[in-house]
Amino acid sequence: MSRRCEICGKGGVPGNHILRRGQAKKTGGIGQHITAVTPRLFKPNLQVVHAVVDGVRRKVKACTNCIKSGRIAKAA
């Protein structure tokens, strides 16, 4: 099972988790310093919903953007 929206094709996007130490300058410190950069994956917010596809009711993995914008015809 892929972690991909079946409507728009949105999937995971690579990024970084940045670890910082120290107090920020605006709160009275000398500034924050980056101590580690770890790769990570930003995953889409997928929901399994019952939808009408080609006149048939079936389960579809859709991202919340597609559900909110009405790109999917939800079945009761």
ZICOR-V480248 format. One record per backbone hydrogen bond with DSSP energy under -0.5 kcal/mol. CO is the residue of the C=O (numbers start at 1). NH is the residue of the N-H. If there is no record, write none. Layout:
<<CO/NH> <CO/NH>>
//
This chain:
<<2/4> <5/9> <10/5> <13/42> <15/40> <16/18> <17/19> <17/38> <19/35> <19/36> <21/33> <23/31> <24/27> <24/29> <25/28> <33/21> <36/19> <38/17> <40/15> <41/43> <42/13> <44/46> <45/64> <47/49> <47/62> <49/51> <49/60> <50/75> <51/53> <51/58> <53/56> <56/53> <56/58> <58/51> <60/49> <60/62> <61/6> <62/47> <63/67> <64/68> <65/69> <66/70> <66/71> <66/72> <67/70> <72/74> <73/52>>
//
